[in-house]
Amino acid sequence: MVIILIFWCCILLLGIASTFLFCLRQWILRNKKKLHWSQPEDKLYVGLFHPYCNAGGGGERVLWCAVRALQNKYDNVKIVIYTGDTDSTPSSILQKAKNVFNITLETEKITFVYLKQRQWVEARKYPHFTLLGQSLGSIILGLEAICKFPPDIFIDTMGYAYTFPVFRYLAGSRIGCYVHYPLISTDMLKKVQYRQSSYNNKAYVARNPFLTWLKLTYYRLLSKTYKWVSRCSETIMVNSTWTENHIVDLLNVPLKTHRVYPPCEIEHLKKLEHIENNEEILIVSVGQFRPEKNHPLQLQVLYELRTLLIRDEDLWNRIKLVIVGSCRHEEDYERLHNMEDLAKHLSLENSVEFKVNVSYDELLNIYKRATIGIHTMCNEHFGIGIVECMAAGIIMIAHESGGPLLDIIETSAGSQNGFLATHAIEYAASIMNIIINPAKTNRDIINAARSSVERFSEKEFNSQFLRAISPVFVPRDNEL
């Protein structure tokens, strides 16, 4: 009797949910029709989903370059940006895009839809099962977005794949996406499986066999749902070979997966002239203050370098590390303060300088003065900051994994354009090599680096992005 009662309760709940979704879909479609009646017949509304569009990181450069490419290609397109930056005006957001990325847009053809439920996708809201919580939270955010403005074409540029079914089935939108990093990767599964602790696999989980099994099961279930929602997209752009390999492995849709390298502002940077300063050896790091960027390793590198230079105090006093990054919210600022405390703990406060949310002009001045660059994220999906430093004539040392290993840095003799390292000692040794190398050797590395970055230009991105996104601009048979 109890089982029958539970069965009928489930049927009732399913019926109520289906009725609600049907009514919601009809209401959204009516709103969409009203929108079209007030506009020319050929007008297309393209919605770009980027809740943190004012963050100022590499993902935001992709967003604004994509907007500019669409505006230049399609005269009948009206851009709609879904953002959770409710404390920023449209003019201030677009001005920041110009200041930080040197990107100017047709502002009259851009509309901002402000989302008030962004807290549902923030990691701090989910101390446990963070990926699941953020994924379900993105559905809430997607529902808010679609109720406020249902677009003809929906492009996700931040990795919220769980919004795809919302826009596809409730508004009939064509779906495209640009993937910076898969929600689940085989690397993450292996770390859990082999019980390796990391920023996304806590030590107490790695030590416990039952918790490891539980997390592995959770990851596998999450990867299956990620596969289903991601395949709602009609074209999938990925930013590197590393990401492409994981996406093809997870989704098994190689024909609609396109590698589109992120746009890097290299033309101007390649023309920068280095400011010679025999009194200072400047090492620069560029990246958002996020946990995966592994900024503490950079301080460990400097600590190891000081150990190597223990007998050459004059040389050590010439070395300075400038860490340039942007902070999105309170958690990022807390990481920054922790980094400042760690620098003091290691007695490096006089050798490290933190630069937060700098303007594009200030970044250029740092590039002109810098000799060496370091990037310490393991399995960095690509690395726009790495490419820009190379274009600016800075010799880069990056982690031997992900995009830097597969796409950007070449270490073979005769074609070397940078260095790869894994541990702090290896980074420190590479810095020492650069410092003591003959000037000609370093000049050859710089020239090779500047020649190799041409395939990451904004011009190349525009071409590849427009080619990959074109299928969603072709009407379906039932729309002709």
VEXDREN-2710 file (C-alpha; in Angstrom, 1 decimal):
% VEXDREN-2710
k/r/px/py/pz
1/MET/0.0/0.0/0.0
2/VAL/2.8/2.4/0.9
3/ILE/4.7/1.6/-2.3
4/ILE/1.5/2.4/-4.4
5/LEU/1.0/5.6/-2.5
6/ILE/4.7/6.7/-3.2
7/PHE/4.2/5.7/-6.8
8/TRP/1.2/7.9/-7.3
9/CYS/2.8/10.8/-5.4
10/CYS/5.7/10.6/-7.8
11/ILE/3.3/10.6/-10.8
12/LEU/1.5/13.6/-9.3
13/LEU/4.7/15.5/-8.8
14/LEU/5.9/14.7/-12.3
15/GLY/2.6/15.9/-13.7
16/ILE/2.8/19.2/-11.7
17/ALA/6.4/19.7/-12.9
18/SER/5.5/19.0/-16.5
19/THR/2.6/21.3/-16.4
20/PHE/4.7/24.1/-14.9
21/LEU/7.4/23.7/-17.5
22/PHE/4.9/23.6/-20.3
23/CYS/3.2/26.8/-19.0
24/LEU/6.6/28.5/-18.5
25/ARG/7.6/27.5/-22.0
26/GLN/4.5/29.0/-23.5
27/TRP/4.9/32.2/-21.6
28/ILE/8.6/32.5/-22.7
29/LEU/7.7/31.9/-26.3
30/ARG/5.0/34.6/-26.2
31/ASN/7.5/37.0/-24.8
32/LYS/9.9/36.1/-27.6
33/LYS/7.2/36.7/-30.2
34/LYS/6.4/40.1/-28.8
35/LEU/10.1/41.0/-28.9
36/HIS/10.2/40.1/-32.6
37/TRP/7.0/41.9/-33.6
38/SER/8.6/45.2/-32.4
39/GLN/11.8/44.7/-34.5
40/PRO/12.7/44.2/-38.2
41/GLU/12.1/40.7/-39.4
42/ASP/15.8/39.9/-40.0
43/LYS/16.8/41.1/-36.5
44/LEU/18.7/38.5/-34.5
45/TYR/19.1/38.6/-30.7
46/VAL/22.3/36.9/-29.7
47/GLY/22.6/36.3/-25.9
48/LEU/26.1/35.8/-24.4
49/PHE/26.0/34.2/-21.0
50/HIS/28.8/35.6/-18.9
51/PRO/27.8/36.3/-15.3
52/TYR/31.2/37.8/-14.4
53/CYS/31.7/39.9/-17.5
54/ASN/33.4/42.7/-15.6
55/ALA/36.1/40.4/-14.0
56/GLY/38.9/41.5/-16.3
57/GLY/40.5/38.0/-16.9
58/GLY/41.3/36.0/-20.0
59/GLY/37.8/34.7/-20.2
60/GLU/36.5/38.2/-20.5
61/ARG/38.9/39.0/-23.3
62/VAL/37.3/36.1/-25.2
63/LEU/33.9/37.5/-24.5
64/TRP/34.6/41.0/-25.8
65/CYS/36.5/39.8/-28.8
66/ALA/33.6/37.5/-29.7
67/VAL/31.2/40.4/-29.3
68/ARG/33.4/42.6/-31.6
69/ALA/33.7/39.8/-34.2
70/LEU/29.9/39.3/-34.3
71/GLN/29.3/43.0/-34.6
72/ASN/31.7/43.3/-37.5
73/LYS/30.3/40.2/-39.3
74/TYR/26.5/40.5/-38.9
75/ASP/24.7/43.8/-39.4
76/ASN/21.4/42.4/-38.1
77/VAL/22.7/41.2/-34.8
78/LYS/21.7/42.8/-31.4
79/ILE/24.0/41.6/-28.6
80/VAL/22.6/40.8/-25.2
81/ILE/25.0/40.2/-22.4
82/TYR/23.7/38.3/-19.3
83/THR/25.7/39.5/-16.3
84/GLY/25.5/39.4/-12.6
85/ASP/27.6/42.5/-12.1
86/THR/24.6/44.5/-10.8
87/ASP/26.9/47.1/-9.2
88/SER/28.3/48.2/-12.5
89/THR/26.7/50.3/-15.2
90/PRO/26.8/49.3/-18.9
91/SER/29.1/52.2/-19.7
92/SER/31.6/51.3/-16.9
93/ILE/31.7/47.7/-18.0
94/LEU/32.4/48.7/-21.6
95/GLN/34.9/51.2/-20.5
96/LYS/36.7/48.6/-18.5
97/ALA/36.8/46.4/-21.6
98/LYS/38.6/49.2/-23.4
99/ASN/40.9/50.1/-20.5
100/VAL/42.0/46.5/-19.7
101/PHE/41.8/44.8/-23.1
102/ASN/42.0/47.8/-25.5
103/ILE/38.7/46.6/-27.2
104/THR/36.3/49.2/-28.5
105/LEU/32.7/48.1/-29.3
106/GLU/29.5/49.5/-30.9
107/THR/27.8/50.3/-27.6
108/GLU/24.4/51.1/-29.1
109/LYS/24.1/47.5/-30.3
110/ILE/24.7/46.0/-26.9
111/THR/22.1/45.4/-24.2
112/PHE/22.9/44.2/-20.7
113/VAL/20.5/42.0/-18.8
114/TYR/21.3/42.1/-15.1
115/LEU/20.9/38.8/-13.1
116/LYS/20.2/39.1/-9.4
117/GLN/20.7/35.4/-8.6
118/ARG/24.4/35.1/-9.3
119/GLN/25.1/34.0/-5.8
120/TRP/23.7/30.6/-6.8
121/VAL/26.8/29.9/-8.9
122/GLU/29.4/31.1/-6.4
123/ALA/31.6/28.4/-5.0
124/ARG/31.5/29.8/-1.4
125/LYS/27.8/28.9/-1.3
126/TYR/28.6/25.2/-1.6
127/PRO/31.3/24.0/0.9
128/HIS/30.6/20.5/-0.2
129/PHE/29.6/19.1/-3.6
130/THR/30.7/22.4/-5.1
131/LEU/30.5/21.4/-8.7
132/LEU/27.0/20.0/-8.4
133/GLY/25.8/23.0/-6.4
134/GLN/27.2/25.4/-9.0
135/SER/25.8/23.4/-11.9
136/LEU/22.3/23.4/-10.4
137/GLY/22.7/27.0/-9.4
138/SER/23.4/27.9/-13.0
139/ILE/20.0/26.5/-13.9
140/ILE/18.4/29.0/-11.6
141/LEU/20.5/31.7/-13.1
142/GLY/19.6/30.5/-16.6
143/LEU/15.9/30.6/-15.8
144/GLU/16.2/34.2/-14.5
145/ALA/18.0/35.1/-17.7
146/ILE/15.5/33.5/-20.1
147/CYS/12.5/35.0/-18.3
148/LYS/14.0/38.5/-18.6
149/PHE/15.1/38.1/-22.2
150/PRO/14.7/35.0/-24.4
151/PRO/17.3/35.2/-27.3
152/ASP/17.3/33.7/-30.8
153/ILE/20.9/32.5/-30.3
154/PHE/22.5/31.6/-27.0
155/ILE/26.2/31.5/-26.6
156/ASP/27.8/30.5/-23.3
157/THR/31.3/31.9/-22.9
158/MET/32.0/30.9/-19.3
159/GLY/31.3/27.2/-18.9
160/TYR/27.7/26.9/-17.6
161/ALA/26.6/23.9/-19.7
162/TYR/23.6/23.2/-17.5
163/THR/21.9/26.3/-18.9
164/PHE/21.9/24.8/-22.4
165/PRO/18.7/22.7/-22.0
166/VAL/16.9/25.7/-20.4
167/PHE/17.5/27.9/-23.5
168/ARG/17.1/25.1/-26.0
169/TYR/13.9/23.6/-24.8
170/LEU/12.1/26.5/-23.1
171/ALA/12.9/29.3/-25.7
172/GLY/13.9/27.3/-28.8
173/SER/17.2/29.1/-28.9
174/ARG/20.1/27.9/-31.1
175/ILE/23.0/27.0/-28.8
176/GLY/26.8/27.6/-29.1
177/CYS/29.5/27.6/-26.4
178/TYR/33.1/28.4/-25.8
179/VAL/34.7/26.0/-23.3
180/HIS/37.7/27.2/-21.3
181/TYR/37.8/24.2/-19.0
182/PRO/35.6/21.1/-18.8
183/LEU/33.5/20.7/-15.7
184/ILE/35.0/17.3/-15.2
185/SER/38.3/16.1/-16.7
186/THR/40.0/12.7/-16.7
187/ASP/42.8/14.4/-14.8
188/MET/40.4/15.2/-11.9
189/LEU/39.1/11.6/-11.9
190/LYS/42.6/10.2/-11.8
191/LYS/43.6/12.5/-8.9
192/VAL/40.6/11.2/-6.9
193/GLN/41.1/7.6/-8.0
194/TYR/44.8/7.6/-7.1
195/ARG/44.0/9.5/-3.9
196/GLN/46.2/12.5/-4.6
197/SER/45.3/15.7/-2.6
198/SER/45.0/19.0/-4.5
199/TYR/43.0/22.2/-4.3
200/ASN/39.8/20.3/-5.5
201/ASN/40.5/17.0/-3.6
202/LYS/41.0/17.7/0.1
203/ALA/43.6/15.7/2.0
204/TYR/41.0/14.1/4.3
205/VAL/39.2/12.7/1.3
206/ALA/42.4/11.4/-0.3
207/ARG/43.3/9.6/2.9
208/ASN/39.9/7.9/3.3
209/PRO/39.0/4.9/0.9
210/PHE/35.3/5.3/1.4
211/LEU/35.2/9.0/0.8
212/THR/37.4/8.5/-2.3
213/TRP/34.9/5.9/-3.6
214/LEU/32.0/8.2/-2.9
215/LYS/33.7/11.2/-4.6
216/LEU/34.7/9.1/-7.6
217/THR/31.1/7.9/-8.0
218/TYR/29.9/11.5/-7.7
219/TYR/32.3/12.7/-10.3
220/ARG/31.3/9.9/-12.7
221/LEU/27.6/10.7/-12.4
222/LEU/28.4/14.4/-12.8
223/SER/30.4/13.7/-16.0
224/LYS/27.4/11.8/-17.5
225/THR/25.0/14.7/-16.9
226/TYR/27.6/17.1/-18.1
227/LYS/27.8/15.1/-21.3
228/TRP/24.0/15.2/-21.8
229/VAL/23.6/18.9/-21.3
230/SER/26.7/19.8/-23.3
231/ARG/25.5/17.9/-26.3
232/CYS/22.6/20.3/-26.5
233/SER/25.1/22.8/-28.0
234/GLU/25.2/22.8/-31.8
235/THR/28.8/23.9/-31.9
236/ILE/31.4/23.5/-29.2
237/MET/34.5/25.7/-29.3
238/VAL/37.5/24.8/-27.1
239/ASN/40.5/26.9/-26.3
240/SER/43.4/24.4/-26.6
241/THR/44.5/21.0/-27.5
242/TRP/44.3/19.9/-23.8
243/THR/40.7/21.0/-23.5
244/GLU/39.8/19.5/-26.9
245/ASN/41.2/16.1/-25.9
246/HIS/39.1/16.1/-22.7
247/ILE/35.9/17.4/-24.4
248/VAL/36.1/14.9/-27.2
249/ASP/36.8/12.1/-24.6
250/LEU/33.8/13.2/-22.4
251/LEU/31.2/14.2/-25.1
252/ASN/32.2/12.1/-28.1
253/VAL/31.2/14.7/-30.6
254/PRO/34.4/15.4/-32.5
255/LEU/32.7/16.7/-35.7
256/LYS/31.1/19.7/-33.8
257/THR/34.1/20.3/-31.6
258/HIS/36.4/23.1/-32.9
259/ARG/39.7/24.3/-31.5
260/VAL/39.6/28.1/-31.4
261/TYR/42.6/29.6/-29.6
262/PRO/41.8/32.6/-27.3
263/PRO/42.5/36.0/-28.7
264/CYS/45.8/37.5/-27.5
265/GLU/46.7/41.1/-28.1
266/ILE/50.1/40.4/-29.7
267/GLU/50.5/42.9/-32.6
268/HIS/51.1/45.9/-30.2
269/LEU/53.0/43.8/-27.7
270/LYS/55.5/42.5/-30.4
271/LYS/56.4/46.2/-31.0
272/LEU/57.2/46.9/-27.4
273/GLU/60.7/48.0/-26.7
274/HIS/62.3/46.7/-23.6
275/ILE/63.5/49.2/-21.1
276/GLU/67.1/48.2/-20.1
277/ASN/67.7/48.5/-16.4
278/ASN/71.0/47.0/-15.0
279/GLU/69.9/47.7/-11.5
280/GLU/66.8/45.4/-11.6
281/ILE/65.9/42.0/-12.9
282/LEU/62.1/42.0/-13.0
283/ILE/60.1/38.7/-12.9
284/VAL/56.4/39.1/-13.8
285/SER/53.4/36.8/-13.2
286/VAL/50.0/37.6/-14.8
287/GLY/46.8/35.8/-13.7
288/GLN/43.6/36.1/-11.7
289/PHE/43.9/35.5/-7.9
290/ARG/42.2/32.1/-8.1
291/PRO/43.2/29.0/-6.2
292/GLU/44.1/26.9/-9.3
293/LYS/46.6/29.6/-10.4
294/ASN/48.8/28.4/-7.5
295/HIS/50.3/31.7/-6.6
296/PRO/51.9/30.3/-3.4
297/LEU/54.2/28.2/-5.7
298/GLN/55.6/31.5/-7.1
299/LEU/56.7/32.6/-3.6
300/GLN/58.3/29.2/-3.1
301/VAL/60.1/29.7/-6.4
302/LEU/61.5/33.0/-5.2
303/TYR/62.5/31.4/-1.9
304/GLU/64.4/28.6/-3.7
305/LEU/66.0/31.3/-5.9
306/ARG/67.3/33.1/-2.9
307/THR/68.8/29.8/-1.7
308/LEU/70.6/29.4/-5.0
309/LEU/71.9/33.0/-4.7
310/ILE/73.0/32.8/-1.1
311/ARG/76.6/33.6/-2.0
312/ASP/75.6/36.5/-4.4
313/GLU/73.7/38.9/-2.3
314/ASP/74.1/41.7/-4.8
315/LEU/72.5/39.7/-7.6
316/TRP/69.6/38.7/-5.3
317/ASN/68.9/42.3/-4.3
318/ARG/68.4/43.1/-8.0
319/ILE/65.6/40.5/-8.4
320/LYS/62.0/41.5/-7.9
321/LEU/58.8/39.5/-8.5
322/VAL/55.7/41.5/-9.6
323/ILE/52.5/39.5/-9.3
324/VAL/49.8/41.1/-11.5
325/GLY/46.2/39.9/-11.1
326/SER/42.6/40.7/-10.9
327/CYS/40.2/40.0/-8.0
328/ARG/36.6/39.2/-8.7
329/HIS/35.1/39.1/-5.2
330/GLU/35.9/38.8/-1.5
331/GLU/37.3/35.3/-1.7
332/ASP/39.9/36.5/-4.3
333/TYR/40.9/39.4/-2.1
334/GLU/41.3/37.0/0.9
335/ARG/43.7/34.9/-1.2
336/LEU/45.6/38.1/-2.0
337/HIS/46.0/38.9/1.6
338/ASN/47.1/35.4/2.4
339/MET/49.7/35.7/-0.3
340/GLU/51.0/39.0/1.3
341/ASP/51.2/37.2/4.7
342/LEU/53.0/34.3/3.1
343/ALA/55.5/36.7/1.6
344/LYS/56.2/38.2/5.0
345/HIS/56.5/34.7/6.5
346/LEU/59.2/33.8/4.0
347/SER/60.9/37.1/4.4
348/LEU/60.3/38.0/0.8
349/GLU/58.2/41.2/1.3
350/ASN/61.0/43.4/-0.1
351/SER/61.3/41.2/-3.2
352/VAL/57.6/40.9/-4.1
353/GLU/55.1/43.4/-5.3
354/PHE/51.4/42.7/-5.8
355/LYS/49.5/44.7/-8.5
356/VAL/45.7/44.3/-8.4
357/ASN/43.2/45.2/-11.2
358/VAL/45.8/47.2/-13.1
359/SER/44.9/49.2/-16.3
360/TYR/46.1/48.1/-19.7
361/ASP/48.6/51.0/-19.8
362/GLU/50.1/50.0/-16.5
363/LEU/50.4/46.4/-17.6
364/LEU/52.3/47.6/-20.7
365/ASN/54.8/49.5/-18.5
366/ILE/55.4/46.3/-16.5
367/TYR/55.9/44.3/-19.7
368/LYS/58.5/46.8/-20.9
369/ARG/60.5/46.4/-17.7
370/ALA/60.2/42.6/-17.2
371/THR/62.8/40.1/-18.3
372/ILE/61.4/36.8/-17.1
373/GLY/57.8/35.6/-16.7
374/ILE/56.4/32.7/-14.6
375/HIS/53.1/30.9/-14.7
376/THR/52.5/28.1/-12.1
377/MET/49.0/26.7/-12.8
378/CYS/49.0/22.9/-13.3
379/ASN/46.9/21.9/-16.3
380/GLU/46.3/25.5/-17.4
381/HIS/43.7/25.1/-20.1
382/PHE/45.6/27.6/-22.3
383/GLY/47.4/30.6/-20.9
384/ILE/46.7/34.0/-22.5
385/GLY/49.0/35.7/-20.1
386/ILE/51.8/33.4/-21.2
387/VAL/51.3/34.3/-24.8
388/GLU/51.2/38.0/-24.2
389/CYS/54.4/37.9/-22.1
390/MET/56.1/36.0/-25.0
391/ALA/54.9/38.6/-27.5
392/ALA/56.2/41.4/-25.3
393/GLY/59.7/39.9/-25.3
394/ILE/59.6/38.3/-21.9
395/ILE/61.2/34.8/-21.5
396/MET/58.5/32.6/-20.0
397/ILE/58.7/29.7/-17.6
398/ALA/55.4/27.8/-17.4
399/HIS/54.1/24.6/-15.8
400/GLU/54.9/21.5/-17.8
401/SER/51.3/20.5/-18.4
402/GLY/48.1/21.6/-20.2
403/GLY/48.1/24.3/-22.8
404/PRO/51.6/25.6/-22.2
405/LEU/53.0/22.1/-22.8
406/LEU/50.8/21.1/-25.8
407/ASP/50.3/24.4/-27.6
408/ILE/52.5/27.3/-26.5
409/ILE/56.0/26.5/-25.3
410/GLU/58.7/24.6/-27.2
411/THR/61.8/23.6/-25.4
412/SER/63.7/21.7/-28.2
413/ALA/67.2/22.9/-29.1
414/GLY/67.1/25.1/-32.1
415/SER/63.5/26.1/-31.7
416/GLN/63.2/26.9/-28.0
417/ASN/60.8/29.7/-27.2
418/GLY/60.6/29.3/-23.4
419/PHE/61.0/27.0/-20.4
420/LEU/58.8/24.4/-18.7
421/ALA/59.0/23.4/-15.0
422/THR/57.0/21.5/-12.4
423/HIS/58.5/22.1/-9.0
424/ALA/59.8/25.2/-7.3
425/ILE/63.4/24.1/-7.6
426/GLU/63.0/23.6/-11.4
427/TYR/61.5/27.0/-11.8
428/ALA/64.3/28.6/-9.8
429/ALA/66.9/26.7/-11.8
430/SER/65.3/28.0/-15.1
431/ILE/65.4/31.6/-13.8
432/MET/69.1/31.1/-13.0
433/ASN/69.7/29.8/-16.5
434/ILE/68.1/32.8/-18.0
435/ILE/70.1/35.2/-15.8
436/ILE/73.5/33.6/-16.6
437/ASN/72.7/32.8/-20.3
438/PRO/74.7/34.7/-22.9
439/ALA/72.7/37.7/-24.3
440/LYS/72.6/36.0/-27.8
441/THR/71.0/32.8/-26.3
442/ASN/68.2/34.8/-24.6
443/ARG/67.7/37.0/-27.7
444/ASP/67.2/33.8/-29.8
445/ILE/64.6/32.5/-27.4
446/ILE/62.8/35.9/-27.4
447/ASN/62.8/36.0/-31.2
448/ALA/61.5/32.4/-31.5
449/ALA/58.8/33.2/-28.9
450/ARG/57.6/36.3/-30.8
451/SER/57.5/34.4/-34.1
452/SER/55.5/31.5/-32.6
453/VAL/52.6/33.6/-31.1
454/GLU/51.2/34.8/-34.4
455/ARG/48.7/31.9/-34.5
456/PHE/47.2/33.2/-31.2
457/SER/46.4/36.7/-32.6
458/GLU/43.0/38.4/-32.4
459/LYS/42.8/38.3/-36.2
460/GLU/43.1/34.5/-36.1
461/PHE/40.6/34.2/-33.3
462/ASN/38.0/36.3/-35.2
463/SER/38.4/34.1/-38.3
464/GLN/38.2/30.8/-36.4
465/PHE/35.4/31.9/-34.0
466/LEU/33.1/33.1/-36.9
467/ARG/33.8/29.9/-38.8
468/ALA/32.9/27.7/-35.7
469/ILE/29.8/29.7/-34.7
470/SER/28.3/30.0/-38.2
471/PRO/26.1/26.8/-37.8
472/VAL/23.9/28.5/-35.2
473/PHE/23.2/31.4/-37.6
474/VAL/21.8/29.0/-40.2
475/PRO/18.1/28.6/-39.7
476/ARG/16.7/25.1/-39.0
477/ASP/14.4/23.6/-41.6
478/ASN/11.3/24.4/-39.6
479/GLU/12.4/28.0/-39.3
480/LEU/12.8/28.6/-43.1
END
